[in-house]
């Protein structure tokens, strides 16, 4: 009897292992090679056009992928509009009036649909767009695993609780990223995407006006010119990297060492805690940062994808079929 139980347990374990292997195998960089061989070049062209039109869009597309993957996994749930059965993540506090690039994804999707209708998911387009956006501004490239399917649901409540805030402590960031299978080193590397892009005054007002301990006085003074305590300046923008705001490089980390991080959640990475050594390493070695960022983006793209018969391939990214 014991022998039979052991055999059954081993058999069930093997089935679970094979099921997991099959799920993993469904994400592959060659997923569309036969079904839509021009998908990646079509997406790349659309992203290049968008970034050449507005350099800031590169940062927005990388952030869009990040905010998608951290809520329900990388399933394009962030793209869904409100509907009777859907509470759109677009309205979540960390996304509303903040996340951008929806129209760029819609354009890329439209172009792909015109050559391969019903084949390429919005989730994969978001993932590929992030990689192509990085390359468009001089950042690293990586092999994007494909085969994700689109969700039929969204969760504003999860978006409220699962996305990091500009006020987060290092412990909070470490815990949040860790819950997604990302290490502290991944956290620092991914934060380095703030080498490009801009932030609204409302996200750094408290830091530049009420902080004297971990901020460079001259830097704070410069930022105060367009970010007063008056609500009228809340939407004014400032570059996350004052030195090279439109180029993907390692100046972000050099800024942190000089106490010139724009957001509190940036500066906390170099504040006498456990991540100081990683920031220092990246500040000295752009190649290490680039390779670690690429590896972390691949890991992030693996967060809970829907594969096989799960979800669907949306025709339009903002609505369920």
KOLGURO-925527 format. One record per residue (C-alpha): residue number from 1; chain; x, y, z; residue in three letters. Coordinates in pm, 1 decimal. Example, Ala and Ser with C-alpha at 12.3 -4.5 7.8 and 13.67 -1.06 7.14 Angstrom:
// KOLGURO-925527
<pos: 1; unit: A; u: 1230.0; v: -450.0; w: 780.0; code: ALA>
<pos: 2; unit: A; u: 1367.0; v: -106.0; w: 714.0; code: SER>
***
This chain:
// KOLGURO-925527
<pos: 1; unit: A; u: 0.0; v: 0.0; w: 0.0; code: UNK>
<pos: 2; unit: A; u: 281.1; v: 240.9; w: 90.8; code: UNK>
<pos: 3; unit: A; u: 451.7; v: 156.1; w: -237.3; code: UNK>
<pos: 4; unit: A; u: 130.9; v: 232.2; w: -430.7; code: UNK>
<pos: 5; unit: A; u: 89.0; v: 567.3; w: -253.5; code: UNK>
<pos: 6; unit: A; u: 450.2; v: 656.4; w: -332.9; code: UNK>
<pos: 7; unit: A; u: 400.6; v: 570.4; w: -699.8; code: UNK>
<pos: 8; unit: A; u: 82.4; v: 778.2; w: -717.4; code: UNK>
<pos: 9; unit: A; u: 255.2; v: 1076.0; w: -551.3; code: UNK>
<pos: 10; unit: A; u: 548.1; v: 1049.0; w: -790.1; code: UNK>
<pos: 11; unit: A; u: 311.1; v: 1029.1; w: -1087.0; code: UNK>
<pos: 12; unit: A; u: 114.2; v: 1336.4; w: -973.8; code: UNK>
<pos: 13; unit: A; u: 435.4; v: 1526.5; w: -908.8; code: UNK>
<pos: 14; unit: A; u: 558.3; v: 1443.6; w: -1257.0; code: UNK>
<pos: 15; unit: A; u: 228.5; v: 1562.3; w: -1408.4; code: UNK>
<pos: 16; unit: A; u: 256.0; v: 1894.5; w: -1221.4; code: UNK>
<pos: 17; unit: A; u: 616.4; v: 1930.7; w: -1332.0; code: UNK>
<pos: 18; unit: A; u: 528.0; v: 1863.2; w: -1694.8; code: UNK>
<pos: 19; unit: A; u: 233.2; v: 2103.5; w: -1676.9; code: UNK>
<pos: 20; unit: A; u: 461.4; v: 2376.1; w: -1546.6; code: UNK>
<pos: 21; unit: A; u: 720.4; v: 2296.5; w: -1812.3; code: UNK>
<pos: 22; unit: A; u: 452.8; v: 2320.3; w: -2081.7; code: UNK>
<pos: 23; unit: A; u: 336.7; v: 2658.8; w: -1949.3; code: UNK>
<pos: 24; unit: A; u: 692.3; v: 2789.4; w: -1945.1; code: UNK>
<pos: 25; unit: A; u: 756.8; v: 2649.3; w: -2293.0; code: UNK>
<pos: 26; unit: A; u: 465.0; v: 2846.6; w: -2432.1; code: UNK>
<pos: 27; unit: A; u: 659.6; v: 3168.9; w: -2380.1; code: UNK>
<pos: 28; unit: A; u: 922.7; v: 3179.6; w: -2650.1; code: UNK>
<pos: 29; unit: A; u: 1105.1; v: 3449.7; w: -2843.4; code: UNK>
<pos: 30; unit: A; u: 1012.0; v: 3263.7; w: -3163.5; code: UNK>
<pos: 31; unit: A; u: 641.0; v: 3231.2; w: -3080.4; code: UNK>
<pos: 32; unit: A; u: 521.6; v: 3429.7; w: -3385.0; code: UNK>
<pos: 33; unit: A; u: 790.3; v: 3323.1; w: -3631.9; code: UNK>
<pos: 34; unit: A; u: 547.0; v: 3113.0; w: -3834.6; code: UNK>
<pos: 35; unit: A; u: 209.1; v: 3268.2; w: -3752.7; code: UNK>
<pos: 36; unit: A; u: 309.9; v: 3635.1; w: -3791.5; code: UNK>
<pos: 37; unit: A; u: 673.1; v: 3663.9; w: -3906.8; code: UNK>
<pos: 38; unit: A; u: 655.7; v: 4043.4; w: -3954.0; code: UNK>
<pos: 39; unit: A; u: 501.1; v: 4117.7; w: -3613.7; code: UNK>
<pos: 40; unit: A; u: 819.3; v: 4232.4; w: -3439.6; code: UNK>
<pos: 41; unit: A; u: 940.5; v: 4453.9; w: -3723.7; code: UNK>
<pos: 42; unit: A; u: 594.5; v: 4612.0; w: -3747.2; code: UNK>
<pos: 43; unit: A; u: 588.7; v: 4687.5; w: -3374.2; code: UNK>
<pos: 44; unit: A; u: 945.7; v: 4820.1; w: -3385.3; code: UNK>
<pos: 45; unit: A; u: 858.8; v: 5060.8; w: -3664.4; code: UNK>
<pos: 46; unit: A; u: 554.5; v: 5191.1; w: -3475.3; code: UNK>
<pos: 47; unit: A; u: 757.9; v: 5246.1; w: -3156.4; code: UNK>
<pos: 48; unit: A; u: 1043.5; v: 5417.7; w: -3338.0; code: UNK>
<pos: 49; unit: A; u: 795.2; v: 5655.5; w: -3498.6; code: UNK>
<pos: 50; unit: A; u: 631.2; v: 5734.8; w: -3165.4; code: UNK>
<pos: 51; unit: A; u: 961.0; v: 5796.1; w: -2983.9; code: UNK>
<pos: 52; unit: A; u: 1101.5; v: 6007.6; w: -3266.7; code: UNK>
<pos: 53; unit: A; u: 787.9; v: 6219.2; w: -3241.1; code: UNK>
<pos: 54; unit: A; u: 819.0; v: 6252.5; w: -2861.4; code: UNK>
<pos: 55; unit: A; u: 1134.9; v: 6135.9; w: -2686.9; code: UNK>
<pos: 56; unit: A; u: 958.7; v: 6111.6; w: -2350.1; code: UNK>
<pos: 57; unit: A; u: 737.1; v: 5834.3; w: -2488.2; code: UNK>
<pos: 58; unit: A; u: 1022.1; v: 5584.7; w: -2444.3; code: UNK>
<pos: 59; unit: A; u: 1002.8; v: 5618.2; w: -2066.5; code: UNK>
<pos: 60; unit: A; u: 623.0; v: 5604.9; w: -2077.6; code: UNK>
<pos: 61; unit: A; u: 621.1; v: 5274.6; w: -2267.7; code: UNK>
<pos: 62; unit: A; u: 870.4; v: 5110.5; w: -2031.5; code: UNK>
<pos: 63; unit: A; u: 659.1; v: 5225.5; w: -1737.0; code: UNK>
<pos: 64; unit: A; u: 340.5; v: 5098.9; w: -1903.1; code: UNK>
<pos: 65; unit: A; u: 486.6; v: 4746.8; w: -1920.5; code: UNK>
<pos: 66; unit: A; u: 598.1; v: 4768.9; w: -1557.2; code: UNK>
<pos: 67; unit: A; u: 255.2; v: 4882.9; w: -1434.0; code: UNK>
<pos: 68; unit: A; u: 89.4; v: 4610.3; w: -1638.1; code: UNK>
<pos: 69; unit: A; u: 304.9; v: 4326.1; w: -1506.0; code: UNK>
<pos: 70; unit: A; u: 272.6; v: 4425.6; w: -1139.5; code: UNK>
<pos: 71; unit: A; u: -107.6; v: 4389.7; w: -1149.8; code: UNK>
<pos: 72; unit: A; u: -244.8; v: 4042.7; w: -1239.9; code: UNK>
<pos: 73; unit: A; u: 77.4; v: 3967.6; w: -1428.9; code: UNK>
<pos: 74; unit: A; u: 178.7; v: 4074.2; w: -1781.2; code: UNK>
<pos: 75; unit: A; u: -165.8; v: 4043.1; w: -1936.8; code: UNK>
<pos: 76; unit: A; u: -251.1; v: 4389.5; w: -2079.0; code: UNK>
<pos: 77; unit: A; u: -513.7; v: 4438.8; w: -1807.4; code: UNK>
<pos: 78; unit: A; u: -389.3; v: 4796.8; w: -1773.4; code: UNK>
<pos: 79; unit: A; u: -520.0; v: 4875.6; w: -2122.4; code: UNK>
<pos: 80; unit: A; u: -885.4; v: 4790.5; w: -2050.8; code: UNK>
<pos: 81; unit: A; u: -1137.3; v: 5072.6; w: -2019.4; code: UNK>
<pos: 82; unit: A; u: -1417.6; v: 5079.0; w: -1764.4; code: UNK>
<pos: 83; unit: A; u: -1705.1; v: 4847.2; w: -1852.2; code: UNK>
<pos: 84; unit: A; u: -2001.1; v: 4700.0; w: -1659.4; code: UNK>
<pos: 85; unit: A; u: -1784.6; v: 4409.6; w: -1539.6; code: UNK>
<pos: 86; unit: A; u: -1446.2; v: 4586.7; w: -1547.0; code: UNK>
<pos: 87; unit: A; u: -1301.1; v: 4839.8; w: -1304.5; code: UNK>
<pos: 88; unit: A; u: -1027.3; v: 4996.7; w: -1515.9; code: UNK>
<pos: 89; unit: A; u: -675.8; v: 5010.0; w: -1376.5; code: UNK>
<pos: 90; unit: A; u: -630.6; v: 5334.3; w: -1569.7; code: UNK>
<pos: 91; unit: A; u: -817.4; v: 5512.7; w: -1287.5; code: UNK>
<pos: 92; unit: A; u: -596.1; v: 5375.9; w: -1007.5; code: UNK>
<pos: 93; unit: A; u: -415.3; v: 5644.1; w: -809.5; code: UNK>
<pos: 94; unit: A; u: -69.8; v: 5551.7; w: -947.9; code: UNK>
<pos: 95; unit: A; u: -197.8; v: 5539.9; w: -1306.3; code: UNK>
<pos: 96; unit: A; u: -456.2; v: 5816.1; w: -1338.6; code: UNK>
<pos: 97; unit: A; u: -317.8; v: 6123.8; w: -1514.4; code: UNK>
<pos: 98; unit: A; u: 19.6; v: 5950.5; w: -1505.7; code: UNK>
<pos: 99; unit: A; u: 42.6; v: 5642.8; w: -1728.8; code: UNK>
<pos: 100; unit: A; u: 83.2; v: 5728.9; w: -2095.7; code: UNK>
<pos: 101; unit: A; u: 131.3; v: 5551.0; w: -2426.6; code: UNK>
<pos: 102; unit: A; u: -204.8; v: 5380.8; w: -2467.3; code: UNK>
<pos: 103; unit: A; u: -249.8; v: 5531.4; w: -2811.8; code: UNK>
<pos: 104; unit: A; u: 95.6; v: 5410.1; w: -2921.1; code: UNK>
<pos: 105; unit: A; u: 4.5; v: 5052.2; w: -2826.9; code: UNK>
<pos: 106; unit: A; u: -330.6; v: 5091.0; w: -3005.5; code: UNK>
<pos: 107; unit: A; u: -151.1; v: 5207.0; w: -3319.3; code: UNK>
<pos: 108; unit: A; u: 96.9; v: 4918.8; w: -3309.3; code: UNK>
<pos: 109; unit: A; u: -187.8; v: 4673.5; w: -3249.5; code: UNK>
<pos: 110; unit: A; u: -383.8; v: 4814.8; w: -3544.3; code: UNK>
<pos: 111; unit: A; u: -85.6; v: 4774.5; w: -3773.6; code: UNK>
<pos: 112; unit: A; u: -22.0; v: 4416.8; w: -3656.7; code: UNK>
<pos: 113; unit: A; u: -392.1; v: 4328.4; w: -3690.0; code: UNK>
<pos: 114; unit: A; u: -383.2; v: 4446.9; w: -4051.3; code: UNK>
<pos: 115; unit: A; u: -122.5; v: 4184.6; w: -4140.2; code: UNK>
<pos: 116; unit: A; u: -206.3; v: 3906.7; w: -3890.6; code: UNK>
<pos: 117; unit: A; u: -559.6; v: 3941.8; w: -3753.1; code: UNK>
<pos: 118; unit: A; u: -626.7; v: 3771.8; w: -3420.2; code: UNK>
<pos: 119; unit: A; u: -273.8; v: 3640.5; w: -3371.0; code: UNK>
<pos: 120; unit: A; u: -62.4; v: 3882.1; w: -3161.9; code: UNK>
<pos: 121; unit: A; u: -175.1; v: 3973.3; w: -2810.4; code: UNK>
<pos: 122; unit: A; u: -181.5; v: 4322.8; w: -2667.3; code: UNK>
<pos: 123; unit: A; u: 22.6; v: 4189.9; w: -2372.6; code: UNK>
<pos: 124; unit: A; u: 303.7; v: 4087.5; w: -2605.9; code: UNK>
<pos: 125; unit: A; u: 289.3; v: 4419.6; w: -2789.2; code: UNK>
<pos: 126; unit: A; u: 330.9; v: 4603.6; w: -2457.3; code: UNK>
<pos: 127; unit: A; u: 632.2; v: 4384.1; w: -2370.7; code: UNK>
<pos: 128; unit: A; u: 796.1; v: 4430.3; w: -2710.5; code: UNK>
<pos: 129; unit: A; u: 724.4; v: 4804.1; w: -2707.7; code: UNK>
<pos: 130; unit: A; u: 916.4; v: 4843.3; w: -2379.4; code: UNK>
<pos: 131; unit: A; u: 1222.9; v: 4675.7; w: -2530.0; code: UNK>
<pos: 132; unit: A; u: 1202.4; v: 4876.5; w: -2853.1; code: UNK>
<pos: 133; unit: A; u: 1155.1; v: 5199.2; w: -2655.9; code: UNK>
<pos: 134; unit: A; u: 1473.7; v: 5129.6; w: -2459.2; code: UNK>
<pos: 135; unit: A; u: 1670.3; v: 5071.0; w: -2778.9; code: UNK>
<pos: 136; unit: A; u: 1526.8; v: 5386.2; w: -2938.2; code: UNK>
<pos: 137; unit: A; u: 1690.2; v: 5605.7; w: -2671.8; code: UNK>
<pos: 138; unit: A; u: 2023.6; v: 5424.0; w: -2656.8; code: UNK>
<pos: 139; unit: A; u: 1931.7; v: 5170.7; w: -2390.4; code: UNK>
<pos: 140; unit: A; u: 1992.8; v: 4796.4; w: -2380.9; code: UNK>
<pos: 141; unit: A; u: 1809.4; v: 4536.7; w: -2584.7; code: UNK>
<pos: 142; unit: A; u: 1694.4; v: 4192.1; w: -2475.9; code: UNK>
<pos: 143; unit: A; u: 1516.4; v: 3892.0; w: -2620.2; code: UNK>
<pos: 144; unit: A; u: 1144.8; v: 3926.1; w: -2541.1; code: UNK>
<pos: 145; unit: A; u: 971.9; v: 3598.2; w: -2466.5; code: UNK>
<pos: 146; unit: A; u: 633.8; v: 3585.2; w: -2640.8; code: UNK>
<pos: 147; unit: A; u: 309.6; v: 3393.2; w: -2622.7; code: UNK>
<pos: 148; unit: A; u: 125.6; v: 3588.2; w: -2353.4; code: UNK>
<pos: 149; unit: A; u: -250.3; v: 3614.9; w: -2388.0; code: UNK>
<pos: 150; unit: A; u: -472.7; v: 3905.6; w: -2288.6; code: UNK>
<pos: 151; unit: A; u: -679.9; v: 3910.8; w: -1972.5; code: UNK>
<pos: 152; unit: A; u: -1057.9; v: 3945.3; w: -1975.1; code: UNK>
<pos: 153; unit: A; u: -1049.7; v: 4126.9; w: -1641.2; code: UNK>
<pos: 154; unit: A; u: -876.8; v: 4418.2; w: -1470.8; code: UNK>
<pos: 155; unit: A; u: -838.7; v: 4516.1; w: -1106.1; code: UNK>
<pos: 156; unit: A; u: -826.2; v: 4875.0; w: -990.1; code: UNK>
<pos: 157; unit: A; u: -798.6; v: 4756.8; w: -628.4; code: UNK>
<pos: 158; unit: A; u: -489.5; v: 4548.2; w: -706.8; code: UNK>
<pos: 159; unit: A; u: -342.0; v: 4841.8; w: -896.3; code: UNK>
<pos: 160; unit: A; u: -392.7; v: 5055.0; w: -584.3; code: UNK>
<pos: 161; unit: A; u: -209.7; v: 4803.1; w: -363.1; code: UNK>
<pos: 162; unit: A; u: 49.1; v: 4637.3; w: -590.7; code: UNK>
<pos: 163; unit: A; u: 215.8; v: 4937.2; w: -754.0; code: UNK>
<pos: 164; unit: A; u: 499.9; v: 5122.1; w: -580.8; code: UNK>
<pos: 165; unit: A; u: 459.0; v: 5480.5; w: -465.1; code: UNK>
<pos: 166; unit: A; u: 703.0; v: 5771.8; w: -487.0; code: UNK>
<pos: 167; unit: A; u: 684.7; v: 5782.8; w: -104.5; code: UNK>
<pos: 168; unit: A; u: 781.5; v: 5417.1; w: -48.4; code: UNK>
<pos: 169; unit: A; u: 1054.8; v: 5313.8; w: 192.2; code: UNK>
<pos: 170; unit: A; u: 1328.7; v: 5071.8; w: 88.1; code: UNK>
<pos: 171; unit: A; u: 1165.7; v: 4796.1; w: 293.4; code: UNK>
<pos: 172; unit: A; u: 835.8; v: 4853.9; w: 115.9; code: UNK>
<pos: 173; unit: A; u: 999.2; v: 4852.7; w: -228.4; code: UNK>
<pos: 174; unit: A; u: 1200.2; v: 4539.2; w: -146.2; code: UNK>
<pos: 175; unit: A; u: 888.3; v: 4360.8; w: -22.0; code: UNK>
<pos: 176; unit: A; u: 674.9; v: 4467.1; w: -317.1; code: UNK>
<pos: 177; unit: A; u: 929.6; v: 4368.1; w: -581.9; code: UNK>
<pos: 178; unit: A; u: 1010.8; v: 4051.3; w: -388.9; code: UNK>
<pos: 179; unit: A; u: 645.2; v: 3946.7; w: -401.0; code: UNK>
<pos: 180; unit: A; u: 681.1; v: 3947.2; w: -780.4; code: UNK>
<pos: 181; unit: A; u: 992.5; v: 3730.0; w: -775.4; code: UNK>
<pos: 182; unit: A; u: 1233.2; v: 4021.3; w: -819.7; code: UNK>
<pos: 183; unit: A; u: 1545.1; v: 4063.1; w: -607.2; code: UNK>
<pos: 184; unit: A; u: 1673.4; v: 4381.8; w: -446.6; code: UNK>
<pos: 185; unit: A; u: 1930.1; v: 4404.3; w: -724.8; code: UNK>
<pos: 186; unit: A; u: 1647.5; v: 4378.3; w: -979.7; code: UNK>
<pos: 187; unit: A; u: 1467.4; v: 4656.3; w: -791.1; code: UNK>
<pos: 188; unit: A; u: 1764.7; v: 4891.3; w: -821.1; code: UNK>
<pos: 189; unit: A; u: 1825.5; v: 4801.0; w: -1185.5; code: UNK>
<pos: 190; unit: A; u: 1460.5; v: 4855.7; w: -1281.3; code: UNK>
<pos: 191; unit: A; u: 1455.0; v: 5185.2; w: -1091.0; code: UNK>
<pos: 192; unit: A; u: 1734.4; v: 5288.2; w: -1325.3; code: UNK>
<pos: 193; unit: A; u: 1470.7; v: 5331.9; w: -1596.3; code: UNK>
<pos: 194; unit: A; u: 1429.8; v: 5672.3; w: -1431.4; code: UNK>
<pos: 195; unit: A; u: 1738.3; v: 5771.0; w: -1627.5; code: UNK>
<pos: 196; unit: A; u: 1474.9; v: 5886.6; w: -1880.0; code: UNK>
<pos: 197; unit: A; u: 1131.9; v: 6039.0; w: -1843.0; code: UNK>
<pos: 198; unit: A; u: 972.8; v: 6308.7; w: -1631.7; code: UNK>
<pos: 199; unit: A; u: 773.3; v: 6335.5; w: -1311.6; code: UNK>
<pos: 200; unit: A; u: 496.5; v: 6570.6; w: -1203.0; code: UNK>
<pos: 201; unit: A; u: 561.3; v: 6827.3; w: -931.6; code: UNK>
<pos: 202; unit: A; u: 301.9; v: 6664.2; w: -705.0; code: UNK>
<pos: 203; unit: A; u: 526.5; v: 6357.1; w: -676.7; code: UNK>
<pos: 204; unit: A; u: 837.4; v: 6542.6; w: -556.8; code: UNK>
<pos: 205; unit: A; u: 702.8; v: 6861.9; w: -396.9; code: UNK>
<pos: 206; unit: A; u: 742.2; v: 6737.9; w: -38.8; code: UNK>
<pos: 207; unit: A; u: 1095.6; v: 6618.4; w: -105.1; code: UNK>
<pos: 208; unit: A; u: 1228.6; v: 6948.1; w: -242.5; code: UNK>
<pos: 209; unit: A; u: 1045.5; v: 7175.6; w: 3.9; code: UNK>
<pos: 210; unit: A; u: 1047.7; v: 6981.3; w: 331.2; code: UNK>
<pos: 211; unit: A; u: 1369.7; v: 6778.5; w: 317.0; code: UNK>
<pos: 212; unit: A; u: 1714.3; v: 6902.9; w: 412.1; code: UNK>
<pos: 213; unit: A; u: 1895.6; v: 6581.4; w: 507.6; code: UNK>
<pos: 214; unit: A; u: 1928.5; v: 6379.4; w: 187.4; code: UNK>
<pos: 215; unit: A; u: 1890.3; v: 6632.3; w: -92.6; code: UNK>
<pos: 216; unit: A; u: 2144.4; v: 6861.8; w: -253.9; code: UNK>
<pos: 217; unit: A; u: 2048.6; v: 7222.5; w: -171.9; code: UNK>
<pos: 218; unit: A; u: 2126.6; v: 7355.7; w: -520.1; code: UNK>
<pos: 219; unit: A; u: 1929.5; v: 7074.9; w: -682.1; code: UNK>
<pos: 220; unit: A; u: 1630.1; v: 7144.5; w: -457.8; code: UNK>
<pos: 221; unit: A; u: 1650.6; v: 7516.7; w: -537.7; code: UNK>
<pos: 222; unit: A; u: 1649.2; v: 7447.5; w: -912.7; code: UNK>
<pos: 223; unit: A; u: 1347.4; v: 7219.6; w: -888.2; code: UNK>
<pos: 224; unit: A; u: 1152.7; v: 7468.9; w: -672.7; code: UNK>
<pos: 225; unit: A; u: 1145.0; v: 7717.6; w: -960.7; code: UNK>
<pos: 226; unit: A; u: 871.7; v: 7520.8; w: -1135.6; code: UNK>
<pos: 227; unit: A; u: 733.9; v: 7329.9; w: -839.1; code: UNK>
<pos: 228; unit: A; u: 597.5; v: 7558.4; w: -569.7; code: UNK>
<pos: 229; unit: A; u: 378.6; v: 7471.0; w: -273.1; code: UNK>
<pos: 230; unit: A; u: 88.6; v: 7611.6; w: -473.5; code: UNK>
<pos: 231; unit: A; u: -143.6; v: 7349.8; w: -625.3; code: UNK>
<pos: 232; unit: A; u: -127.8; v: 7540.6; w: -953.3; code: UNK>
<pos: 233; unit: A; u: 214.3; v: 7387.5; w: -1023.0; code: UNK>
<pos: 234; unit: A; u: 116.1; v: 7027.9; w: -939.1; code: UNK>
<pos: 235; unit: A; u: 123.8; v: 6907.8; w: -1299.4; code: UNK>
<pos: 236; unit: A; u: 447.5; v: 7085.6; w: -1395.3; code: UNK>
<pos: 237; unit: A; u: 707.9; v: 6837.2; w: -1516.2; code: UNK>
<pos: 238; unit: A; u: 1072.7; v: 6789.1; w: -1426.3; code: UNK>
<pos: 239; unit: A; u: 1321.0; v: 6538.3; w: -1571.9; code: UNK>
<pos: 240; unit: A; u: 1398.4; v: 6241.8; w: -1348.7; code: UNK>
<pos: 241; unit: A; u: 1760.7; v: 6273.4; w: -1463.4; code: UNK>
<pos: 242; unit: A; u: 1868.1; v: 6637.1; w: -1479.2; code: UNK>
<pos: 243; unit: A; u: 2192.6; v: 6560.5; w: -1665.6; code: UNK>
<pos: 244; unit: A; u: 2086.5; v: 6351.0; w: -1967.1; code: UNK>
<pos: 245; unit: A; u: 1705.4; v: 6333.7; w: -1945.8; code: UNK>
<pos: 246; unit: A; u: 1654.4; v: 6185.8; w: -2293.0; code: UNK>
<pos: 247; unit: A; u: 1933.1; v: 5928.4; w: -2300.8; code: UNK>
<pos: 248; unit: A; u: 1933.8; v: 5586.3; w: -2139.2; code: UNK>
<pos: 249; unit: A; u: 2257.4; v: 5581.1; w: -1938.0; code: UNK>
<pos: 250; unit: A; u: 2381.6; v: 5543.9; w: -1579.7; code: UNK>
<pos: 251; unit: A; u: 2368.5; v: 5911.3; w: -1479.4; code: UNK>
<pos: 252; unit: A; u: 2063.3; v: 5835.2; w: -1265.4; code: UNK>
<pos: 253; unit: A; u: 2288.4; v: 5648.4; w: -1022.6; code: UNK>
<pos: 254; unit: A; u: 2551.6; v: 5921.6; w: -1023.0; code: UNK>
<pos: 255; unit: A; u: 2273.8; v: 6164.7; w: -934.5; code: UNK>
<pos: 256; unit: A; u: 2168.0; v: 5953.4; w: -636.2; code: UNK>
<pos: 257; unit: A; u: 2521.7; v: 5956.2; w: -496.3; code: UNK>
<pos: 258; unit: A; u: 2515.0; v: 6337.1; w: -522.3; code: UNK>
<pos: 259; unit: A; u: 2176.1; v: 6345.5; w: -341.9; code: UNK>
<pos: 260; unit: A; u: 2003.6; v: 6458.6; w: -660.1; code: UNK>
<pos: 261; unit: A; u: 1736.1; v: 6191.7; w: -686.1; code: UNK>
<pos: 262; unit: A; u: 1409.2; v: 6359.8; w: -781.4; code: UNK>
<pos: 263; unit: A; u: 1169.8; v: 6119.3; w: -608.5; code: UNK>
<pos: 264; unit: A; u: 1202.4; v: 6002.6; w: -250.4; code: UNK>
<pos: 265; unit: A; u: 1167.6; v: 5643.9; w: -376.5; code: UNK>
<pos: 266; unit: A; u: 1473.4; v: 5709.1; w: -595.9; code: UNK>
<pos: 267; unit: A; u: 1695.7; v: 5864.3; w: -328.8; code: UNK>
<pos: 268; unit: A; u: 1605.4; v: 5593.1; w: -77.7; code: UNK>
<pos: 269; unit: A; u: 1817.2; v: 5355.7; w: -289.8; code: UNK>
<pos: 270; unit: A; u: 2125.7; v: 5550.8; w: -178.5; code: UNK>
<pos: 271; unit: A; u: 2060.7; v: 5651.8; w: 179.7; code: UNK>
<pos: 272; unit: A; u: 2295.2; v: 5447.6; w: 395.2; code: UNK>
<pos: 273; unit: A; u: 2103.9; v: 5123.1; w: 350.8; code: UNK>
<pos: 274; unit: A; u: 2161.4; v: 4787.5; w: 182.7; code: UNK>
<pos: 275; unit: A; u: 2129.8; v: 4906.8; w: -176.9; code: UNK>
<pos: 276; unit: A; u: 2404.8; v: 5170.7; w: -158.8; code: UNK>
<pos: 277; unit: A; u: 2667.0; v: 4930.0; w: -292.3; code: UNK>
<pos: 278; unit: A; u: 2452.6; v: 4841.0; w: -597.1; code: UNK>
<pos: 279; unit: A; u: 2397.1; v: 5208.7; w: -679.5; code: UNK>
<pos: 280; unit: A; u: 2771.1; v: 5270.5; w: -649.3; code: UNK>
<pos: 281; unit: A; u: 2847.2; v: 4975.1; w: -875.7; code: UNK>
<pos: 282; unit: A; u: 2604.9; v: 5093.1; w: -1144.1; code: UNK>
<pos: 283; unit: A; u: 2738.4; v: 5449.2; w: -1121.8; code: UNK>
<pos: 284; unit: A; u: 3084.8; v: 5319.5; w: -1209.5; code: UNK>
<pos: 285; unit: A; u: 2986.9; v: 5058.3; w: -1467.1; code: UNK>
<pos: 286; unit: A; u: 2724.9; v: 5147.2; w: -1729.4; code: UNK>
<pos: 287; unit: A; u: 2768.6; v: 4806.5; w: -1890.7; code: UNK>
<pos: 288; unit: A; u: 2682.1; v: 4626.8; w: -1565.4; code: UNK>
<pos: 289; unit: A; u: 2373.0; v: 4840.6; w: -1524.9; code: UNK>
<pos: 290; unit: A; u: 2265.4; v: 4778.5; w: -1884.4; code: UNK>
<pos: 291; unit: A; u: 2301.8; v: 4401.4; w: -1862.3; code: UNK>
<pos: 292; unit: A; u: 2130.4; v: 4385.5; w: -1522.3; code: UNK>
<pos: 293; unit: A; u: 1845.7; v: 4606.7; w: -1643.6; code: UNK>
<pos: 294; unit: A; u: 1790.5; v: 4383.3; w: -1947.4; code: UNK>
<pos: 295; unit: A; u: 1792.8; v: 4069.4; w: -1731.7; code: UNK>
<pos: 296; unit: A; u: 1549.2; v: 4226.3; w: -1482.9; code: UNK>
<pos: 297; unit: A; u: 1313.3; v: 4326.3; w: -1765.0; code: UNK>
<pos: 298; unit: A; u: 1308.0; v: 3964.5; w: -1887.1; code: UNK>
<pos: 299; unit: A; u: 1228.0; v: 3847.8; w: -1531.6; code: UNK>
<pos: 300; unit: A; u: 954.8; v: 4107.9; w: -1500.8; code: UNK>
<pos: 301; unit: A; u: 805.2; v: 3993.7; w: -1830.7; code: UNK>
<pos: 302; unit: A; u: 770.8; v: 3645.2; w: -1680.2; code: UNK>
<pos: 303; unit: A; u: 534.3; v: 3757.9; w: -1404.0; code: UNK>
<pos: 304; unit: A; u: 218.4; v: 3543.7; w: -1421.5; code: UNK>
<pos: 305; unit: A; u: 158.2; v: 3540.9; w: -1797.5; code: UNK>
<pos: 306; unit: A; u: -163.2; v: 3394.6; w: -1932.2; code: UNK>
<pos: 307; unit: A; u: -82.2; v: 3123.5; w: -2184.9; code: UNK>
<pos: 308; unit: A; u: -240.2; v: 2839.8; w: -2376.8; code: UNK>
<pos: 309; unit: A; u: -619.3; v: 2863.7; w: -2357.7; code: UNK>
<pos: 310; unit: A; u: -622.1; v: 3126.5; w: -2081.8; code: UNK>
<pos: 311; unit: A; u: -755.4; v: 3471.4; w: -2160.2; code: UNK>
<pos: 312; unit: A; u: -793.9; v: 3577.4; w: -2523.2; code: UNK>
<pos: 313; unit: A; u: -631.9; v: 3769.1; w: -2807.2; code: UNK>
<pos: 314; unit: A; u: -813.4; v: 4103.1; w: -2801.5; code: UNK>
<pos: 315; unit: A; u: -897.1; v: 4266.8; w: -3130.6; code: UNK>
<pos: 316; unit: A; u: -887.4; v: 4611.2; w: -2970.7; code: UNK>
<pos: 317; unit: A; u: -662.7; v: 4648.4; w: -2667.1; code: UNK>
<pos: 318; unit: A; u: -900.4; v: 4861.6; w: -2460.7; code: UNK>
<pos: 319; unit: A; u: -1199.1; v: 4624.7; w: -2469.6; code: UNK>
<pos: 320; unit: A; u: -1265.2; v: 4255.0; w: -2416.6; code: UNK>
<pos: 321; unit: A; u: -1380.8; v: 4074.4; w: -2732.4; code: UNK>
***
